[in-house]
Amino acid sequence: MGACCSCQRIERFDGFYAADEAVEKTIEDEDLYVRRGDHGARVRLQGSSKYISTFIQQGKKGTNQDAMTVWESFTGERDMFFCGVFDGHGPSGHVVARYVRDLLPSKLSSSSSSSASKGFNISAASSGGDENAGNFGDGSSHDCDKSENQFYSSWKARILKSFKEMDEELEGDAGIESYCSGTTAVTVIKQREHLIIANLGDSRAVMCTRDDQDLLVAEQLTVDLKPNLPSEAERIRSCQGRVMAMEGEPNVYRIWMPDEDCPGLAMARAFGDFCLKDFGLISTPEVFYRKLTERDEFVVLATDGIWDVLSNNEVVRIVASARKRSTAAKLLVDRAIRAWRYKYPCAKMDDCAVVCLFLKRQRPLLTKSLSEVTELSLNYTELGPVSHNYVSSSRSDDGLDTVLNCQVKEKPTHDVQGAKGEQSADSSGSSSSRETLIRNRRHPTGNLEKVQ
């Protein structure tokens, strides 16, 4: 976990089953969780469509604090998608996650309209260029098309601005308790061959692509922004926050206030959690760009209820094994539930939210799906029955809670609001060390790059 780009080979996979036309039409016409957004976008909170599969499952810890959304025809462009998953935490984490889910895409869409009115044509910028041009970001690539750079630079600025405004609006809404509650966010924007990823927290985006032998490869697109990452820990400590693990969970590092053993937040960036915004927690996302190729198959966005029990390799294999695209996200959640029962038999399963974005048109009926020719390690029952006679050393969910202690003495209002100026300075000051971290974790192919 935590690598910017990781690759793992898995067995050959020859294609997807195509759902029959009647089923596909039913899926596309599913309106139960669909509404209209800005510029006529189709906003989907659950369900599936031609290129999308989503599923959400409440865990055993109480209220479901996960949320997700997909905007098709984002900004009014027919071939444009916005996808996001959000993992809330704290007493009102479910409220914060849904608040951000509903407002953040609208802010990005509005900012796009504003940019277009000032003369920047997104469609024109994204349509030009050589398909074989490299990516851009740290100067290692060349032959980059100018329109690609303009497209990405423009979107990066909008993302940073929208995330900042989102956090400020959340703080100013007295109807939402966000002092000790917050949410992660991992989002992608896709238009034609362009993919832009923005990440805040420890939810994750993973790409399924193909290598030179046409084998499926799992490639991690985001960094899990944990407090013990060098650049994150440096920023937090410079703001007087504390980064440490508890004796009972030595591998789980958390952010603590300087003089109080709270709240124990297990991530370095998030919306909300204003009790920690003076002490190194920020809401500035890491933004990445990738130029898609014919080798790329799909992207999976998911909350840590998936990643705590399944590897990137397993996730790609499971989604690729789905006989119908519409069932891919649910299949993944079902496998995660099984893995939770096997790996953490004494645990309370975490919430799970999954969005699968398929990058190509669905193919006609091909050979047998992977699920029909092999189960491999996907079926945890092969590992033997789970005993219900647990001993005291049986693994539990210790270390899997995002926040440990929400009993924080709230500061006066003016102190909380004053955190923003310090936050901006700290965020900009850590960019150099963060860039070093990302470069060190780049995939050797150079397909994924962090942009200055």
N, C-alpha and C positions, 0 to 999 in steps of 0.2 A: 504494500500500500504506500501511496505517497509519491510514486514515480510519475514523472510527466509523461513518459512514453514507455510502455513495456510491451514486448511481443512474445507470444507463445504459439507454437505450431500445434495444430490439431489435425485430425484426420481429414481426408478429402471429402468435400461436400459438393454435390452436383447440381443443386438447385432447390427451389421451393415448390411445394405443391400449390397449384392455383385453386382457389375456391371456385365452385361453380358459379355461373352468372347470377343465379337466383340468390344465393347466399351473399355474394359480393354486393348485389344491389340492396339487399336488406341492411347490410352493414353501412353502406354509404348513405342510406336514407334514415339511419338511426338518429332521431332527434331528441331523445330523452335527456341527454346531457349536452346538447348543442344549442348555442345561442349566437346571435350576431354581435360582432365587436366593431371597433372602429374601422371605417373604410370598407365595410361589408365583409370583414373576415369571419370565418366560421370558427367559433370558440368551443372547443371540446374539453369537457372536464372528466369524462370517462368514455369508454367505448373505443371503437376502431373505425378506420376508413381505409382508403386505397393504399396509403403509404404509412399509416399510423396504427399502432396497437398500444393500448394503455390498460393498466389494471392497478387497483389499489386495494390493500387488505389491512384491516385493523389488527394490531397485535394484541398482546395480553396485558399491557401495562396501563390500560385505561382508555381515555379518549384518543381517537385516531388523530395524530398531530401531523401526518403527512398530507401533502396536497400536490396537485399536478395540473397542468393545462397545456393545450396545443391550440395554436392559432394557425389555421390554414388560410391561404390568401392573405397573409400578414401584410400590412400597410397597403392592401388593395392589389398587390401583385399576385397573380394567379399561381405562380410557381414558387411562392415564398412561404416558409414555415417558421414559426416560433414554437419551441418546445421548452418546458421547464418543469422541474420537480423541486419541492420545498419541504424541508424536514424541520418542523417546529419543535421547540423545547421550552421547558419552564411551565409555570402554572397556566399561562394563556398562550402556549406555543401554537395550539391549533388555530386560535384566532389570528395570530400574527401570520402564520403560514398562508391562510386563506386570504388575508388582507393583501399580502404581497403578491400572491397568485393572481388576484383580480386586477390590481393596479399597475404592477410593473410592466406587463406587456403593453398596456394602454399608453403608458408614459413613453415607451420606446417607439410605439407607432406614431404618437403625436410628434415626437422629436424628428421622426423621419419626414413627416409632412412639412415641418418647419424648414428642414434642410432642403427639401425639394423646392420649396417656394423661394429659396435663396439661390436657386440655379443649379443645384447638384442633382443630376438625373441618375438614380440608382440603376435602373434597367439598362441605360446606355453604358454606364460604367462597368456593369457586371457582364455585359455581353461580348465585350471585346477581348482580344488577347489570344495568344497562342496556347492551345490546350497543353502543350508540353512545357510551358513556362514553369519555372520553379516557384516555390513559396518564398516568402520574404519575412524579415524580422530582425535578424542579427547580422546581416551582411554576408552570411555564408552562401546564400543562393545568388544566382545571377539570371539574366534574361527575364526578369520580372516585368510584366506588363504594367504600364503606368496606371491604367484604369483599375487594375486589381488593388494596387496600393492606395488609390484614392477611395475605392469602395471600402476597404478595410479600415483605413484611417478615419473615415467619416463615421463608420459604425462604432468603432472603438470609443470615439469621443462621446457619442450619444449614450453608449452603455454606461460609461463612467459617470456621466452627468445624471442619467436616470436613476442609477443605483444610489447616488448621493442624495438626490431629491426624495427618493423613496424612503430612505432612512430618516431624513428630516421630517417628512410628513408623518411617518409612524411615531416619531417622538412627540410631535405636536398634537396627536390625536388623543385627547383625554379619555376617550371611551375605550381605549385598548391598553391593557397593562403590559407594557413592554420594557419596564425597568429591569425585571428579572426574567423576561421571556423573549424569545427571538426565533429566528429561522435561518436555515441554510438556503442556498439557491444555486442550482446549476442549470444553465440555459444554453440552448443553441439556436442560432438563426441560420437558415439555409436558403440560398437562392442560387439556382443553377449549380455551377461547380464550386461555389463559395460556401464555406462553413465557418461560422464564428462561434466560439465557445466562451462563455463567461462563467466563472466559478467563485462561489463565496461559501466557505465552510468545507464539510467533509462528505457531501453527496458527490457522486462521480459520474463521468461520461466515458464510455468505452466504445471504440470503433471496431467493427468487424471488417477486415480487408483481406486481400489475398497476396501471398508471396509469389516469388518467381516460379515455384512449382505448382501454383494454383491451389495451394492449401490455405484454409482459413486461418487468419491470424488475429489475435486479440490485441488491440493497441489502446493503451490508456491515454485519454485526451486531457485529463485534468490532474492536478496535484491535490491530494487530500490535505487540506490546510490545517494541520494539527499544531498545537502550541509548541511542540518540541522541535519543529523544523528550524534550522539555524537562523534564518532571516526573520522568521516569525517570533522566535524566542528573544532575539536581540531587540526587536521593536518593543515587545511587551515589557521586558525588563528595563528598558530605557525610560519607560513611562511609569516605573515603580510597581508594575504588576508582577506577580509571582508565577512561575511556571514550575510545577513539581507534580510528581505522582505520589499517590498514597501508598502506605506500606502494604496494604492488601491487594493492590493492583499496580505493580511496579512498571508495567508497560503502557499505562494510560496516563498521559500527561494532561494537566488541566491548568486553566488560568484562575488565579485567586487574587482577591483584593489584597492590598499591602498589609493591612492589619487585621483582617478578618478571614476566617476559614470558610469563605463562600465567594462566588457561587460554585466554583469547581467546574467551569465550562470546558468541555473536551474539544474545542475547536478555536482557531485563532482569528476567524472572521465570521461575521454574521450580521444580519439585520436585527435591530433591537438590542436587547441586553445592555441597556444604557448605564447600568451600574458599573460596567467594565469599560465603557468608551473612554474614560479618563486614563485607563491603565493598560492601553495597548491593543484592545479589541477594535477592529475597524470594519467598515462596510464597503471597502473598495475591492472590487472583484479582480481576479486575474483574468486577463482576456487573451485568447489565442486565436490564430487563424490557420485554416487548412484548406488547400485547394484539392477538391475531390477529383478522383480519377475513376476509370472504368473498373479498377480493382476493388473499390470500396463498396460494401454491401449494405450495411446498416449501422446505426448508432443506438446505443442503449444508455438512457439516463435513469438513474435509480438512487434511492435513498440508502442509508447505511444498513437498513434492515436486510437488504440483499447482499451488500459487500461484506458484512460481518461474517457471513457463512458460506459465500460462494466466491471463487476466484474469477478473475477476468476471463480466463480460459473456459471455465465452466459456464459462465453467463453466455458467452458467444456460442458455445456448443449447444446449449439448451435452446436459445432463440432460433438458431439455424435448424434445429431439429423439428420445429413446429410444422405441422402439415399445412396449416393455414396461417397466414399473417395475422388474422384477427385474433388468434388464440395465443400468439407468441408471448405477450406480456403476462397473461394469466398462467401459462405454463411455467414461466420463470418464477413467478411468485409461489406457485405450488411446489416447485423444487426447493425453493428457499425455506418454505415451511417445513418440509421434510428434513432439510439439513439442520434447521434449528432444533428439531426434536432429537436428532442424532447427536449433534455436537454439543448442545447445551440442554441436556435432559431436565435439568432443574431450573431452567431459565424461563422468564416471561418473554415470549417472542416479541420482537420489535415490530412496529408498523412497517409496511413495505409499499412503495409506490414506484411504478415502472412506466417509462415511455420508450417505445421502440419506433425509431424513424427509419423507414426503408428508403434507400436512395435510388432504386431502379424500379422500372415498371415490373409488375408481376409477370413471371414467365408462364408459358403453357405447361401442362402436365408433363413432368419429366420422369426421372427414375424414382425409385423408392426414396422416401425421406430418411434422414439419418436416424430418426426415432424408430423406424421399422427394421433397420439392419443391425442396430446395436444400441444397447442401453449404457454400456461402459460404466463409468462411475456415476452416472446421473441418478441411479436408483440406490438410495442409501440403505434400502432393505437388504441389498446384497452383502452389506458389511456385517450382517447378523442382527438378530432381534435386539431391540433396546430393552434392557432390564429395567424393571420398575422397582427393584430392590436397591435403591441408590445408597451408596456409602457416603460418609461425610465429606470425602474428597471429590465427589461428583462435581463436574463443572456447572457453574451457574452463570447468571448474567452479571456478576460482579465485573465492573469495568466497562459495561456496555451502556450505562446511563450517561446521557449527555450532560446533565446538570445534577450536582449532588445536593447542594444546599441553597435554597432560594430565600432564606431568612436574612435579607440584607437591609440594613438601616438606610433608608432612602435619603439622599442628600437634598438640600434645598433646591428649588427649581432652577435658580440662577446658576448654581454650580453644575448641574447636569447639562444645561444648555451651553455652558462655557466650554464643554469638552470638545466641541467641533473644531475649533481653531487648532487646538493641540493635536487632534486626530489627524488633520490634514498634513501638518508638519511632520508628524511621525511617519505617516504613510509614505510621503515623498522621500523621506530620509532613508528608508529601507529599500528603495528600488534597486540600488546597485547590488546589494547582497542577495536579493531575491532573484535578480537576473542571473547571477552566478549559479544559484541553485538550479534554476530551470535549465540553463545550458548544460550543466553537468549531468542532467537526467534526460537529455534529448535522445531520441531513438536514432541509431546510426544512419538510417536512410535520410534523415533530415526532413521528413514529411511534416513534422509538427514543429512550429517555432513560436516562441513568445515574442511579441512585437513590443518595441520600446514604447 
